[in-house]
Amino acid sequence: MIAEFAIENFFSIKSLQKISFEPTADMFMSDEYSYEVKEGVRLLKIGIIYGANASGKTNILNAMDFFRMLVLSMPKDRNKKTGVVPFLLDETSRNEKTKMSMSFYINKLKYILNFELDSKYIHSETLFVYESIRPTKLYSRTYDSNTDSSVIEFGGNLKLSKKSQDTISGNTINNCSVLAAFGKSNVEKTKLNDVYDYFAMQVKDVLAPGMLLSGYVKKQLDKDENGDLKQFILNFLKASDFNIEDVALREEEEMITPELEQLIQQAPIDDKAKAEMLKKGKITNTELTFTHKAGNGLYELSEEYESNGTMRFLGMAVILNFLLKKNQFVPIDEIETSIHYELLAYFIKVFLANSDGTSQMLLTTHDINLLNEEFIRRDTIWFTDKDEQGETKVFRLSSLG
């Protein structure tokens, strides 16, 4: 679980700003809102960021997305830009490095991962673990401008062989994180596996407001062999007062015309997949169908006749199912998009009441109705605001007294 995320000099964020999932002393609904990651340490399952348009709340989610990319992404060559954008509204910050840090828990151990970088290089990177009250260094890396290379020091506690250390060091080019290089290296298992796997398997991409999620829903329902996901979706939709009795996948085959063949040739998919598709001479289209109850009758409608709100909430139901069954961190931007406030409140309540693992959500929203809800804890609410210099500042509701 994520405990804290800190950002400095990234897009509209100039000075050091933090988002924390560490709860205050407030005991209100503690069991529902928090999870004990180790004895005596509890972390919040949810964070909600409010802010006006262009106040920078999305940049916080984007920063987390960028952090995950640094951990996992291996650049194609040493000349590729890192992609970081500093605060550009003054002459100093645009020439300074971006700093990011995250503390998180895996298997009851606390880790702290730090990056310091600019558009060309990762200048420093450190990973620490707390197996006692003191941190132990797993590795550190620094950029040496004299040799134009990265120098990596591995901690003895990592128990990584010299050969494996040399392999990882050799793969760590200046614009690539040590963890990303490790992910491409054939070395023995260490704590680096736990950290890499956490970001690869549990930390998810940002769910943007424009995504209706129909493709995601189809993919998951197609893999739902025992029907558990479908039943969860139907129960969730019925409890939310949708008059939907059934959701099904319908497949239809379409012959490949010369016009369709041209589109397939231009599509950004693997050449082998294209060849197999064209050899078959037809493609399979998958469509969602919904059975609605109206009066005493049942009526089937295709997805094209469903509202954006229905499709979005259907996708949210699938996400909720995985949050409850698997330990994941899911950032959702403008969660209220196409969803009525009461449905949003219900979605959050179901998650809090049924989540008994390490799943977390970080949400941004404009919907201030949640602030009036008695079930919302003050330490889960964050606000973003921009000052006269265009700098985003973040503050917690519980810090306001």
C-alpha positions in Angstrom: 0.0 0.0 0.0 1.1 3.5 -0.7 1.8 5.6 2.5 3.0 8.9 1.0 3.8 10.4 -2.4 5.9 13.6 -2.7 6.4 15.8 -5.8 8.6 18.8 -6.5 9.0 20.7 -9.7 6.6 18.8 -12.0 4.2 20.6 -14.4 2.2 23.1 -12.2 3.8 21.7 -9.0 6.8 23.9 -8.0 7.5 23.5 -4.3 7.4 20.2 -2.5 3.8 18.9 -2.2 2.6 15.6 -0.6 -0.3 13.3 -0.7 -0.5 11.0 2.4 -2.5 7.9 3.1 -1.4 7.9 6.7 -4.5 8.4 8.9 -4.9 11.0 11.6 -5.8 10.0 15.2 -9.5 10.1 14.2 -11.1 6.6 14.9 -14.3 7.2 12.9 -14.9 4.1 10.8 -11.3 3.1 11.2 -11.9 -0.5 10.2 -13.7 0.5 7.0 -11.3 3.3 6.0 -7.9 1.8 6.9 -6.0 -1.4 6.7 -3.2 -2.6 9.0 -0.1 -3.1 6.8 2.0 -4.2 9.7 1.5 -4.3 13.5 0.6 -0.8 14.7 0.6 0.7 11.2 -2.6 1.5 9.4 -3.1 3.2 6.0 -6.1 4.7 4.4 -7.8 2.9 1.5 -9.0 6.1 -0.2 -7.9 9.7 -1.0 -10.2 12.3 -2.7 -8.7 15.4 -4.3 -10.9 18.5 -4.9 -10.0 21.5 -7.0 -11.2 23.9 -9.5 -10.5 23.3 -13.2 -6.7 23.8 -14.0 -5.9 23.8 -10.3 -3.5 20.9 -10.8 -5.3 18.0 -9.3 -4.9 15.9 -12.4 -1.1 16.7 -12.4 -0.9 14.7 -9.1 -2.3 11.6 -10.7 -0.1 12.2 -13.8 2.9 12.5 -11.5 2.0 9.1 -10.0 1.6 7.7 -13.5 5.0 9.1 -14.4 6.6 7.6 -11.3 5.3 4.2 -12.3 6.6 4.7 -15.8 10.1 5.4 -14.4 10.0 2.1 -12.5 8.9 0.0 -15.3 9.8 1.6 -18.7 13.0 0.8 -20.5 14.0 3.5 -23.0 14.9 2.3 -26.5 18.2 4.2 -26.4 20.3 6.5 -24.2 19.3 9.6 -26.2 15.6 9.3 -25.5 14.2 12.1 -23.3 12.9 11.1 -19.9 9.6 13.0 -20.5 9.7 15.0 -17.3 8.4 18.6 -17.5 9.4 21.0 -14.7 7.6 24.0 -13.5 8.0 26.5 -16.4 6.6 29.7 -15.0 9.8 31.1 -13.6 13.4 31.2 -14.8 14.8 29.1 -11.9 12.6 26.1 -11.7 12.7 25.3 -15.5 16.5 24.7 -15.1 16.2 22.7 -11.9 15.7 19.0 -11.4 12.3 17.3 -10.7 12.1 15.3 -7.5 9.7 12.5 -6.7 9.5 10.1 -3.7 7.1 7.4 -2.6 6.9 5.4 0.6 4.9 2.1 0.4 4.5 -1.2 2.2 5.0 -4.7 0.7 4.7 -7.8 2.8 4.8 -5.7 6.1 8.0 -4.0 5.1 8.2 -0.2 4.4 10.1 0.9 1.3 11.1 4.4 0.2 12.0 5.0 -3.5 13.4 8.4 -4.6 14.1 9.9 -8.0 15.8 13.1 -9.0 15.9 13.8 -12.8 15.7 16.3 -15.6 14.7 15.9 -19.3 17.9 14.0 -20.2 19.1 12.0 -17.2 18.1 10.4 -13.9 20.6 12.1 -11.7 19.9 10.1 -8.5 17.8 7.1 -7.5 17.7 5.4 -4.1 15.7 2.5 -2.7 15.6 1.9 1.1 13.8 -0.8 3.1 12.9 -0.7 6.8 13.4 -4.2 8.3 13.9 -2.5 11.7 13.5 1.1 12.9 16.4 2.1 10.7 16.4 2.2 6.9 18.7 -0.2 5.0 19.9 0.9 1.5 19.1 -1.6 -1.2 20.8 0.5 -3.8 21.7 4.0 -4.8 22.7 5.5 -8.2 24.2 8.8 -9.2 25.0 10.3 -12.6 28.6 11.1 -13.2 28.9 14.0 -15.7 32.6 13.4 -16.2 32.1 9.9 -17.6 28.5 10.4 -18.8 27.5 7.3 -17.0 25.5 6.1 -13.9 27.3 4.8 -10.8 25.3 2.2 -8.9 26.1 1.0 -5.4 24.1 -2.1 -4.2 23.6 -2.7 -0.5 24.9 -5.9 1.0 21.4 -6.6 2.5 20.1 -7.0 -1.1 22.2 -10.2 -1.4 22.7 -9.8 -5.1 25.7 -11.6 -6.7 28.5 -9.5 -8.2 27.6 -10.9 -11.7 24.0 -9.8 -11.3 25.0 -6.4 -10.1 27.2 -6.0 -13.1 24.3 -7.1 -15.4 21.9 -4.6 -13.9 24.5 -1.8 -14.0 25.2 -2.5 -17.6 21.6 -2.2 -18.5 21.1 1.0 -16.6 21.5 3.8 -19.1 21.3 7.4 -18.0 17.6 7.9 -18.8 16.6 4.5 -17.3 15.8 3.6 -13.7 17.7 0.8 -11.9 14.4 -1.0 -11.4 13.5 -0.8 -15.1 17.0 -2.2 -16.0 16.5 -4.9 -13.3 13.2 -5.8 -15.0 15.0 -6.6 -18.2 17.9 -8.5 -16.5 18.0 -12.2 -15.9 19.2 -12.2 -12.2 18.3 -14.0 -9.1 15.3 -13.2 -7.0 15.7 -10.4 -4.3 13.6 -7.7 -2.8 13.8 -5.9 -6.1 11.3 -8.4 -7.4 8.8 -7.4 -4.8 9.1 -3.7 -5.6 9.1 -4.2 -9.4 6.1 -6.6 -9.2 4.2 -4.2 -7.0 4.3 -1.4 -9.6 3.8 -3.8 -12.5 0.9 -5.8 -11.1 -0.8 -3.6 -8.5 -0.3 0.1 -9.4 -2.7 0.8 -12.3 -2.8 3.5 -15.0 -4.9 6.6 -14.4 -8.5 6.1 -15.5 -9.2 9.3 -17.5 -12.7 10.9 -17.6 -13.2 10.3 -21.3 -12.9 6.5 -21.0 -16.2 4.8 -21.2 -14.5 1.4 -20.5 -16.6 -0.7 -22.9 -13.5 -2.4 -24.4 -12.2 -3.1 -20.9 -15.6 -4.6 -19.8 -15.7 -6.8 -22.9 -12.2 -8.1 -22.3 -12.9 -9.0 -18.7 -16.3 -10.6 -19.4 -14.7 -12.7 -22.1 -12.3 -14.1 -19.5 -15.1 -14.6 -16.9 -15.4 -18.4 -17.4 -17.3 -19.1 -14.2 -19.6 -16.1 -14.4 -18.6 -14.6 -11.0 -17.8 -11.2 -12.6 -21.0 -11.1 -14.5 -23.0 -11.9 -11.4 -21.2 -9.2 -9.4 -22.0 -6.6 -12.1 -25.6 -7.5 -12.3 -26.0 -7.4 -8.5 -24.2 -4.0 -8.4 -26.3 -2.5 -11.2 -29.6 -3.8 -9.6 -28.6 -2.4 -6.2 -27.9 0.9 -8.0 -31.5 1.0 -9.4 -30.5 0.2 -13.0 -33.4 -1.8 -14.6 -30.9 -4.2 -16.2 -31.6 -7.9 -15.9 -28.7 -9.2 -17.9 -25.5 -8.2 -19.6 -24.1 -10.5 -22.4 -21.4 -10.6 -25.0 -22.5 -11.2 -28.6 -20.0 -12.1 -31.3 -20.6 -11.5 -35.0 -18.3 -12.3 -37.9 -17.8 -9.8 -40.7 -16.2 -10.5 -44.0 -13.1 -8.5 -44.8 -13.8 -6.1 -47.7 -11.0 -4.4 -49.7 -11.8 -1.2 -47.7 -11.6 -3.1 -44.4 -8.3 -4.8 -45.5 -6.8 -1.3 -46.1 -7.8 -0.3 -42.5 -6.3 -3.4 -41.1 -3.0 -2.9 -42.9 -2.8 0.6 -41.5 -3.7 -0.4 -37.9 -1.0 -0.3 -35.2 -1.0 -4.1 -34.5 1.5 -6.8 -34.9 2.2 -7.9 -38.5 1.7 -11.6 -37.6 -1.7 -10.8 -36.2 -2.6 -8.8 -39.3 -1.5 -11.7 -41.6 -3.6 -14.3 -39.6 -6.6 -12.0 -39.7 -6.4 -11.4 -43.5 -5.7 -15.2 -44.1 -8.9 -16.0 -42.2 -10.8 -13.5 -44.4 -13.1 -12.3 -41.7 -13.0 -10.6 -38.3 -15.0 -11.1 -35.2 -16.8 -8.1 -33.7 -17.8 -8.3 -30.0 -20.8 -6.3 -28.8 -22.3 -5.9 -25.3 -26.1 -6.4 -25.1 -28.3 -5.3 -22.2 -31.6 -6.9 -21.2 -33.8 -4.2 -19.6 -37.0 -4.8 -17.6 -39.8 -2.4 -18.5 -43.2 -3.2 -16.9 -43.7 -6.9 -17.3 -41.5 -7.2 -20.4 -37.8 -7.8 -21.0 -36.2 -6.0 -23.9 -32.7 -6.4 -25.3 -30.7 -3.4 -26.4 -27.2 -3.2 -27.9 -24.5 -1.0 -26.2 -24.9 1.8 -28.8 -28.3 2.6 -27.3 -27.0 2.8 -23.7 -26.2 6.1 -22.1 -22.6 7.2 -21.4 -23.5 7.0 -17.7 -24.6 3.4 -17.9 -21.4 2.4 -19.8 -19.2 4.3 -17.4 -20.8 2.8 -14.3 -20.6 -0.7 -15.9 -16.9 -0.2 -16.2 -16.7 1.1 -12.6 -18.4 -2.0 -11.5 -15.7 -4.2 -13.1 -13.0 -2.0 -11.5 -14.7 -2.3 -8.1 -14.8 -6.1 -8.5 -11.1 -6.2 -9.0 -10.4 -3.8 -6.2 -12.3 -6.1 -3.8 -10.7 -9.3 -5.1 -7.2 -8.2 -5.9 -4.8 -5.8 -4.1 -4.5 -2.8 -6.5 -3.9 0.9 -6.4 -6.3 2.7 -8.9 -6.1 6.4 -9.6 -9.3 7.8 -11.2 -9.5 11.3 -12.6 -12.9 13.1 -12.3 -14.6 10.1 -11.0 -18.0 11.8 -11.2 -17.9 11.9 -15.0 -21.3 10.7 -16.4 -22.2 9.4 -13.0 -24.9 10.8 -10.7 -23.7 11.8 -7.3 -25.8 9.2 -5.5 -24.1 6.4 -7.6 -20.7 7.8 -6.8 -21.5 7.8 -3.1 -22.7 4.2 -3.3 -19.6 3.1 -5.3 -17.4 4.5 -2.5 -19.5 3.0 0.3 -19.5 -0.5 -1.3 -15.7 -0.3 -1.6 -15.1 0.8 2.0 -17.6 -1.7 3.4 -16.2 -4.8 1.5 -12.5 -4.1 1.0 -10.5 -6.3 3.4 -7.1 -6.1 1.6 -4.5 -3.6 0.5 -6.5 -2.0 -2.4 -6.5 1.8 -2.6 -8.1 4.5 -4.7 -7.0 8.1 -5.3 -9.8 10.1 -6.9 -10.2 13.6 -8.2 -13.6 15.2 -8.4 -15.5 18.4 -8.7 -18.6 17.0 -6.8 -18.7 18.9 -3.5 -21.7 16.9 -2.4 -19.4 14.3 -0.9 -18.1 16.9 1.6 -21.5 17.0 3.1 -21.7 13.2 3.6 -21.4 12.1 7.2 -19.5 8.9 6.2 -16.5 10.8 4.7 -13.5 11.2 6.9 -11.7 14.5 6.9 -8.2 13.0 6.5 -9.2 11.5 3.1 -10.0 14.9 1.6 -7.3 17.0 -0.2 -7.7 20.4 -1.9 -5.6 21.8 -4.8 -5.3 25.5 -5.5 -3.1 27.7 -7.7 -1.5 30.9 -6.4 -0.8 34.1 -8.5 2.4 32.6 -9.9 0.5 29.5 -11.3 1.9 27.1 -8.7 -0.3 24.3 -7.4 -0.5 23.9 -3.6 -2.0 20.9 -1.9 -3.5 20.8 1.6 -5.5 18.4 3.6 -8.9 19.1 5.1 -8.0 17.6 8.4 -5.1 20.1 8.7 -7.5 23.0 8.7 -8.7 22.4 12.3 
